[in-house]
Amino acid sequence: MRPPWIRTFHRAAAPARRLLCFPYAGGSASYYFPLSAALSPAVQVLGVQYPGRQDRAAEPAIEDLGVLADEIAGAAAADAEGAGPDSGRPRPRPVLFGHSMGALLAFETARRLEEKYAAPPAGLIVSGMVPPGRRPALRLGTEDETTEDEIVEEFRLLRGIDPALLADPELRALILPALRSDWRAVASYTPDPHAVLSCPITVLTGQDDALVDPDAAADWAALTTAGFSLRTFPGGHFYLDGFPPEVTAAVKAATFLA
């Protein structure tokens, strides 16, 4: 069985490329189900399931990106040691793909795979986030200054959700615990200013994303000694919702170029 951190949605061919996907703040592994359906069987899409949501709702959330990255890197390293689907060959190194908070977490996981496990990923795809060390354009204060209502409102603006939905007590009760914990993790994140990866980095972003300044998005190039590319799509922070064909094609191209 796979570690509880990693979810698989569709069967993959042998040997398939592997894409390990990291959700946004408040999100879950199932966000990447449409991408898996579109890329299978050529790419095996794996979703990281953070504690404190969906089938891991009973587990306490982890409010530290470093601790999360430690756990996920260990799970990914163990997963990579297994045999590929329908073959006796080792699994190929994955490409890591993260959106928003997931982009920072994918970067930190890539660092650990390279530095601790001597198993750098084949590539890194980051979406909807400025590089470590640059503050995203949030309208929120520090962790201690931010109220739950402000976090929900920021999420609503980025996500384009009807305010009436988030006013529903039951829906808020489902969304808020994971969102609050993830916000604390992002607010307390302190990156290593000297960290650089040896794998290529691909940046994807929405042209109307209020969270990401275009110039800041280009600064991801300084965090790799390998190739770099940047592509912008129509839409806001959640331009990739449902994974439209052009977004899916870009992710597939980055996965096969890595």
VEXDREN-2710 file (C-alpha; in Angstrom, 1 decimal):
% VEXDREN-2710
k/r/px/py/pz
1/MET/0.0/0.0/0.0
2/ARG/1.1/3.6/-0.6
3/PRO/2.0/5.8/2.3
4/PRO/-1.0/7.7/3.6
5/TRP/0.5/10.9/2.2
6/ILE/0.1/9.9/-1.4
7/ARG/-3.0/9.1/-3.5
8/THR/-3.3/7.5/-6.9
9/PHE/-6.3/8.1/-9.1
10/HIS/-5.9/6.2/-12.3
11/ARG/-3.9/3.2/-13.6
12/ALA/-0.7/4.1/-15.5
13/ALA/1.2/2.5/-18.3
14/ALA/4.7/1.0/-17.8
15/PRO/6.9/2.9/-17.7
16/ALA/4.9/6.0/-17.1
17/ARG/6.2/9.5/-16.2
18/ARG/5.2/10.4/-12.6
19/LEU/3.8/13.7/-11.4
20/LEU/3.5/14.3/-7.6
21/CYS/1.0/17.1/-7.0
22/PHE/0.7/19.4/-4.0
23/PRO/-2.7/21.1/-3.2
24/TYR/-3.2/24.8/-2.4
25/ALA/-4.0/26.1/1.1
26/GLY/-7.2/24.5/2.3
27/GLY/-7.1/22.0/-0.7
28/SER/-6.9/18.3/-0.9
29/ALA/-5.4/15.6/-3.2
30/SER/-8.7/15.2/-5.1
31/TYR/-8.2/18.6/-6.8
32/TYR/-5.9/16.8/-9.2
33/PHE/-8.3/14.1/-10.2
34/PRO/-9.2/15.8/-13.5
35/LEU/-5.5/16.2/-14.4
36/SER/-5.0/12.5/-13.6
37/ALA/-7.9/11.5/-15.9
38/ALA/-6.5/13.6/-18.7
39/LEU/-2.9/12.4/-18.5
40/SER/-3.4/8.7/-17.7
41/PRO/-2.0/6.3/-18.8
42/ALA/1.1/8.2/-20.1
43/VAL/1.6/10.0/-16.8
44/GLN/0.9/8.6/-13.3
45/VAL/-0.6/11.5/-11.4
46/LEU/-0.1/11.2/-7.6
47/GLY/-1.8/13.6/-5.2
48/VAL/-0.4/14.6/-1.8
49/GLN/-3.0/14.4/0.9
50/TYR/-2.3/16.7/3.8
51/PRO/-3.5/15.7/7.3
52/GLY/-6.6/17.4/8.6
53/ARG/-8.8/17.0/5.5
54/GLN/-11.0/14.5/3.7
55/ASP/-10.0/10.9/4.6
56/ARG/-7.3/12.3/7.0
57/ALA/-9.7/14.7/8.7
58/ALA/-9.3/13.1/12.1
59/GLU/-5.5/13.7/12.1
60/PRO/-4.2/17.0/13.4
61/ALA/-3.1/19.4/10.7
62/ILE/0.6/20.3/10.5
63/GLU/1.2/24.1/10.7
64/ASP/4.8/24.1/9.6
65/LEU/5.8/23.9/5.9
66/GLY/9.2/22.5/6.9
67/VAL/7.7/19.6/8.9
68/LEU/5.2/18.9/6.1
69/ALA/8.1/18.8/3.6
70/ASP/10.1/16.5/5.8
71/GLU/7.1/14.0/6.0
72/ILE/6.3/14.2/2.3
73/ALA/9.9/13.8/1.1
74/GLY/10.2/10.7/3.3
75/ALA/7.0/9.3/1.8
76/ALA/8.0/10.2/-1.7
77/ALA/11.5/8.6/-1.3
78/ALA/9.9/5.4/0.1
79/ASP/7.4/5.4/-2.8
80/ALA/10.2/5.7/-5.4
81/GLU/11.9/2.6/-4.1
82/GLY/9.0/0.4/-5.2
83/ALA/8.7/-1.2/-8.6
84/GLY/6.8/0.5/-11.4
85/PRO/3.3/-0.6/-12.4
86/ASP/3.3/-4.0/-14.1
87/SER/7.0/-4.1/-14.2
88/GLY/10.0/-5.1/-12.1
89/ARG/11.8/-1.8/-12.9
90/PRO/12.2/1.0/-10.3
91/ARG/9.8/3.9/-10.6
92/PRO/11.2/6.9/-12.5
93/ARG/12.0/10.0/-10.6
94/PRO/8.8/12.2/-10.2
95/VAL/8.2/15.7/-11.4
96/LEU/6.8/17.8/-8.5
97/PHE/3.8/20.1/-9.2
98/GLY/2.4/22.5/-6.6
99/HIS/-0.2/25.3/-6.8
100/SER/-0.2/28.3/-4.5
101/MET/0.9/27.1/-1.0
102/GLY/1.6/23.8/-2.7
103/ALA/4.3/25.5/-4.9
104/LEU/6.3/26.4/-1.8
105/LEU/5.8/22.9/-0.3
106/ALA/6.8/21.2/-3.6
107/PHE/10.0/23.4/-3.6
108/GLU/10.8/22.4/-0.1
109/THR/10.1/18.8/-0.8
110/ALA/12.4/18.9/-3.8
111/ARG/15.2/20.3/-1.7
112/ARG/14.9/17.5/0.8
113/LEU/14.8/14.8/-1.9
114/GLU/18.0/16.2/-3.3
115/GLU/19.9/17.0/-0.1
116/LYS/18.7/14.3/2.3
117/TYR/17.8/11.4/0.0
118/ALA/20.2/12.1/-3.0
119/ALA/17.1/11.6/-5.2
120/PRO/16.4/15.0/-6.8
121/PRO/13.1/15.1/-8.7
122/ALA/13.1/15.1/-12.5
123/GLY/11.6/18.6/-12.5
124/LEU/9.5/21.2/-10.5
125/ILE/6.4/22.9/-11.8
126/VAL/5.2/25.8/-9.6
127/SER/1.9/27.6/-10.1
128/GLY/0.3/30.7/-8.6
129/MET/3.0/31.6/-6.2
130/VAL/6.0/33.9/-5.9
131/PRO/9.4/32.2/-5.1
132/PRO/10.5/31.6/-1.5
133/GLY/11.7/34.9/0.0
134/ARG/9.2/37.0/-1.9
135/ARG/5.9/37.8/-0.1
136/PRO/2.7/37.0/-2.0
137/ALA/0.4/40.0/-2.5
138/LEU/-2.0/38.9/0.3
139/ARG/-4.3/41.5/1.9
140/LEU/-3.6/39.8/5.3
141/GLY/-1.4/40.6/8.2
142/THR/0.8/38.3/10.2
143/GLU/-0.5/35.1/11.7
144/ASP/-1.4/36.8/15.0
145/GLU/-3.0/39.8/13.3
146/THR/-5.3/37.8/11.0
147/THR/-8.8/36.9/11.9
148/GLU/-10.7/33.9/10.6
149/ASP/-13.1/36.1/8.7
150/GLU/-10.2/37.8/6.9
151/ILE/-8.8/34.5/5.9
152/VAL/-12.1/33.3/4.5
153/GLU/-12.6/36.6/2.7
154/GLU/-9.1/36.4/1.1
155/PHE/-9.9/32.8/0.0
156/ARG/-13.2/33.9/-1.4
157/LEU/-11.6/36.7/-3.5
158/LEU/-8.9/34.4/-4.9
159/ARG/-11.3/31.5/-5.5
160/GLY/-14.2/33.5/-6.9
161/ILE/-16.7/31.8/-4.5
162/ASP/-20.2/33.2/-4.0
163/PRO/-20.2/34.9/-0.5
164/ALA/-23.5/33.2/0.3
165/LEU/-21.7/29.8/0.2
166/LEU/-19.1/30.8/2.7
167/ALA/-21.7/32.3/4.9
168/ASP/-23.2/28.9/5.4
169/PRO/-22.1/27.6/8.9
170/GLU/-21.7/24.0/7.8
171/LEU/-19.6/24.9/4.7
172/ARG/-17.4/27.2/6.8
173/ALA/-16.9/24.5/9.4
174/LEU/-15.6/22.2/6.6
175/ILE/-13.3/24.7/5.0
176/LEU/-12.0/26.8/7.9
177/PRO/-9.9/24.3/10.0
178/ALA/-7.6/23.3/7.1
179/LEU/-7.5/26.8/5.7
180/ARG/-6.6/28.3/9.0
181/SER/-3.8/25.7/9.6
182/ASP/-2.4/26.1/6.1
183/TRP/-2.4/29.9/6.5
184/ARG/-0.4/29.6/9.7
185/ALA/2.1/27.3/7.9
186/VAL/2.6/29.9/5.1
187/ALA/2.7/32.9/7.5
188/SER/5.5/31.2/9.6
189/TYR/7.5/30.0/6.6
190/THR/11.1/31.1/6.5
191/PRO/13.0/29.8/3.5
192/ASP/16.7/29.1/3.2
193/PRO/18.1/32.1/1.2
194/HIS/20.8/29.9/-0.3
195/ALA/18.6/27.0/-1.5
196/VAL/19.0/26.1/-5.2
197/LEU/17.7/23.1/-7.1
198/SER/19.5/21.0/-9.8
199/CYS/16.3/20.2/-11.6
200/PRO/14.5/22.4/-14.2
201/ILE/11.7/24.7/-13.0
202/THR/8.6/25.5/-14.9
203/VAL/6.4/28.4/-13.7
204/LEU/2.7/28.6/-14.6
205/THR/0.5/31.6/-13.6
206/GLY/-2.8/33.3/-14.4
207/GLN/-2.5/36.7/-16.0
208/ASP/-5.0/38.2/-13.5
209/ASP/-3.7/36.5/-10.4
210/ALA/-3.9/39.1/-7.6
211/LEU/-1.4/37.0/-5.6
212/VAL/1.5/36.9/-8.0
213/ASP/3.4/39.8/-9.5
214/PRO/4.7/38.8/-13.0
215/ASP/8.2/40.1/-12.3
216/ALA/8.3/38.1/-9.0
217/ALA/7.2/34.9/-10.9
218/ALA/10.2/35.2/-13.1
219/ASP/12.5/35.2/-10.1
220/TRP/12.0/31.4/-9.8
221/ALA/14.7/31.2/-12.4
222/ALA/17.3/32.0/-9.8
223/LEU/16.4/28.9/-7.8
224/THR/17.7/26.3/-10.3
225/THR/21.0/25.5/-12.0
226/ALA/19.0/23.8/-14.8
227/GLY/16.4/25.0/-17.3
228/PHE/13.6/27.5/-16.6
229/SER/10.4/28.5/-18.4
230/LEU/7.4/30.7/-17.6
231/ARG/4.0/30.6/-19.1
232/THR/0.9/32.7/-18.4
233/PHE/-2.7/31.7/-18.9
234/PRO/-6.0/33.6/-19.0
235/GLY/-7.7/33.8/-15.6
236/GLY/-7.0/34.6/-11.9
237/HIS/-5.4/32.7/-9.1
238/PHE/-7.4/29.5/-9.9
239/TYR/-6.9/29.7/-13.6
240/LEU/-6.2/25.9/-13.6
241/ASP/-9.6/24.9/-12.0
242/GLY/-10.8/21.7/-13.8
243/PHE/-7.5/21.7/-15.8
244/PRO/-8.5/23.2/-19.1
245/PRO/-6.9/21.6/-22.2
246/GLU/-4.2/24.3/-22.6
247/VAL/-3.2/24.0/-18.9
248/THR/-3.2/20.2/-19.1
249/ALA/-1.0/20.4/-22.2
250/ALA/1.5/22.7/-20.5
251/VAL/1.8/20.4/-17.5
252/LYS/2.2/17.4/-19.7
253/ALA/4.9/19.1/-21.8
254/ALA/6.8/20.1/-18.6
255/THR/6.5/16.6/-17.3
256/PHE/8.0/15.1/-20.4
257/LEU/10.7/17.7/-20.9
258/ALA/12.0/17.1/-17.3
END
